[in-house]
Amino acid sequence: MNADEPGGSDDLLTRIVTEDRARLIGALARWCGDLQRAEDGFSDAIEAALKTWPSTPPRNPHAWIITVARNRIRDVARSAASRTSRTLTDEINDSLVADLRPGKDDTLALLFACAHPALDRSVHAPLILQVAMGVSTIDIATAFALPVATLSKRLVRAKQKLRANRASFEIPERVEHDRVQAVLDAVYAAYAVSWMRISPPGATELVVEDAVHASQLLLRECPDNHEVRGLASLLLFLHSRASTRILDGCLVPLEQQNPLGWDHRLIARGNQILHGCLGYPRHGDPGPYELQAAIQAAHSTRVEGTYPPWPVIAQLYNALIAQTPSMGAHVARSVAIAHAVDVATGLAELDALPKRFPSIDSFQAFHAAKGALLQDDGQTTAARESLIRALDLCTDIPGRNYLRRAIDRLPGSHGTAHRVS
């Protein structure tokens, strides 16, 4: 759709804001060398477009946005130069203008800049969420359990540090392993934010799409990196179940989802990427993302009408917790063992976790998993207690709806869940 078609300007502008934000800000940052000014220039250009496009739509909308943003950045640079006696050439290199191509995807360069080694690792994911994906500071603060003011200061300092270090907004010719890993972790964290459902549905879907797109860009840049392949395939497996994850406002656990509703095309592509690891030399054992992708690939075999290979999944979790012994991985391993061996063995594994993780009583997934296994074991009273504890800790509406229904289905509940906060 062109901007000059009837009703086209609003739709096109919306697509630019939602789909092209990262690459346009990346292009502007590559040109001016300042992330904050690139963001501000983009925002000013969008604001100007809202006023101008309905009456005078441009024939090349992306170039229009770039031009208006660039002019705004120039104005700010001139103002700064007049106050500090710095010349304009210190702020903007005019030779870069010729290389400012809206058609070029600068998303990946922006991601690498946000994962700059001069920045603290803890700010990489929040910075990518804000700058590249347009998630609000309030939502990011909620996701990372931080006060909004604290996060805002960290993000401002990060952008100032990038400017002070004259960070490049080009993709490095030789990307260090640690920097690739930082981008992988940040992209995965961005995708994981969607599971918290803290944003409006449209915003959440956008973040998910952006994270998947970023993982595919990384794959194109680093096809021989096993962890890059692992993340790219992992997100496709997870994304393939998006339409079955919530039904009638209620969360549907993976084991209860209908595999006929999964996107088989994404599953096939995920398997293709994951199996492609075999074509590249390996140094050391599979990494966490590759192992998680293998676990999700095993779950995806249900599309063929078979049961998941639980013994294989349990072994993969053994390998995963050897590298990243998180509470979530241990809980998932216990559930896999319950399916692979028996419920009693899985419950015994869960009961051993509080000694390893003293804070696990505040981990919602632990109580939800324990409640489900206790129910399978016929321990109705204990199952109810665990599920009520999980409900108390759950913050998202679909998850709470699922837990309420699970409690109400227990014998003798009589609507107990509806009296729980």
Buried (B, 14 or more C-beta within 10 A) or exposed (E): EEBBEEEBBEEBBEEBBBBBBBBBBBBBBBBBBBBBBBBBBBBBBBEBBEEBBEEEBBEEBBBBBBBBBBBBBBEBBEEBBEEEEEEBEEBBEEEBEEEBEBEEBBBBBBBBBBBBEEBEEEBBBBBBBBBBBBBBBEBBBBBBEBEBEEBBEBBEEBBEBBBEEEBBBEBEEEBEEEBBBBBBBBBBBBBBBBBBBBBEEEBBBBBBBBBBBBBBBBBEBBBEBBBBBBBBBBBBBBBBBBEBBBBEEBBBEBEEBEBEBBBEEBBBBBBEBBEBBEEEEEEEEBBBBBBBBBBBBBBBBBBEEEEBBBBBBBBBBBBBBEEEEEBEBBBBBBBBBBBBBEBEEBBBBBEEBEEEBEEBEEBBBBBBBBBBBBBBBEBBEBBBBBBBBBBEBBEBEBBBBBBBEBBBEBEEBEEBBEEBE
